[in-house]
Amino acid sequence: MAKDLVYQAAKNALIKDNWLITHDLYTISFGGVNMAVDLGAEKLIAATKDHQKIAVEIKSFLEGSSAISEFHTALGQFINYRAVLKRKDSDRVLFLDS
């Protein structure tokens, strides 16, 4: 799977903010369908004992491509991933980064 152009910058930003990258491709399956979110990360919250866990789908919207088509593709992926995460990993929050 090809990484989006902004992938490394987004990953570096998470690392700089003290996020531990737990999955460099977070794969989930549901109903026989395999999906992959770009990153999984978690961070300890100083005020509590609980972990905050996130999944980050990284998208770049390139010149020369249909911006609205790319947006709808990214939104569709986000909605699918969020629905599966609610069932399979409900304590992980999904973000879309561009």
C-alpha positions in Angstrom: 0.0 0.0 0.0 1.5 3.4 -1.0 1.7 5.9 1.7 0.1 9.3 1.2 2.5 12.2 0.7 1.8 13.7 4.1 2.1 10.4 5.9 5.6 10.8 7.3 5.0 14.4 8.4 1.9 13.3 10.3 3.7 10.4 11.9 6.6 12.6 12.9 4.2 15.2 14.5 2.6 12.4 16.6 6.0 11.2 17.7 7.1 14.8 18.6 3.9 15.1 20.7 5.0 12.0 22.7 2.6 9.6 21.0 3.7 6.0 20.9 3.1 4.6 17.4 1.6 1.1 18.1 0.6 0.2 14.6 2.3 1.6 11.4 -0.7 0.1 9.6 -3.6 -0.6 11.8 -5.6 -3.4 10.2 -9.1 -4.3 11.3 -11.5 -6.9 9.8 -15.3 -7.0 10.0 -17.8 -9.1 8.2 -15.0 -10.7 6.0 -13.7 -7.3 4.9 -10.2 -6.3 5.7 -9.4 -2.6 6.3 -6.3 -0.7 7.1 -6.0 2.7 8.9 -2.7 4.4 8.4 -1.6 4.7 12.0 -2.5 3.5 15.5 -1.1 5.4 18.4 -1.6 5.8 22.1 -0.6 8.4 24.7 -0.7 8.3 28.5 -2.8 11.1 30.0 -0.9 12.5 33.0 -4.1 13.2 35.0 -5.6 9.7 34.8 -4.5 6.1 34.7 -6.4 5.5 31.4 -4.7 5.4 28.0 -6.0 7.5 25.2 -5.8 5.6 21.9 -6.3 6.9 18.4 -6.3 5.7 14.8 -5.2 8.2 12.2 -6.2 8.0 8.5 -3.9 10.3 6.5 -5.0 11.7 3.2 -3.4 14.1 0.8 -5.6 15.9 -1.7 -3.4 16.4 -4.8 -3.6 19.0 -7.5 -4.9 17.6 -10.7 -7.2 15.2 -9.0 -10.9 15.7 -8.4 -11.0 17.3 -5.0 -14.6 16.4 -4.4 -14.1 12.8 -5.5 -11.0 12.5 -3.2 -13.0 14.0 -0.3 -15.9 11.6 -0.8 -13.5 8.7 -0.9 -11.8 9.8 2.3 -15.1 10.5 4.0 -16.4 7.0 3.0 -13.3 5.4 4.4 -13.6 7.4 7.6 -17.3 6.4 8.1 -16.5 2.7 7.5 -13.5 2.7 9.8 -15.4 4.5 12.6 -18.2 2.0 12.4 -15.9 -1.0 12.6 -13.8 0.6 15.4 -16.9 1.1 17.5 -17.5 -2.6 17.3 -13.9 -3.9 17.5 -11.8 -1.3 19.4 -14.3 1.1 20.9 -11.8 2.9 23.1 -9.8 4.0 20.0 -10.8 7.5 18.5 -10.5 7.9 14.8 -9.0 11.0 13.1 -8.7 12.0 9.5 -5.6 14.0 8.8 -4.8 15.8 5.6 
